């Protein structure tokens, strides 16, 4: 009975706590590449666009491919294997070594 009372108190304390996270400020760079829509639909479910923005800008296509595949397995992202090439293409061309030089 004592354990039940402690659990009840803990549950009450937990439900009274409210955490307000700041609004998201990072956004994926818009693009007409098909991978842009796939990245919006799949990557934002787990992390912000800041993840892509913070990767080394000289990252080659192979780096982005390995990263996208890592998100699928072992991390368990739920997107089709067929979507991987388009997502990698977008990331490599917008955030990686294949982006146009200024």
Secondary structure, 3 states (H helix, E strand, C coil): CHHHHHHHHHHHHHHHCCCCCCCCCCCCCCCCCHHHHHHHHHCCCCCCCHHHHCCCCCCCHHHHHHHHHHHHCCCCCCCCHHHHHHHHHHHHHHCCCCCCCC
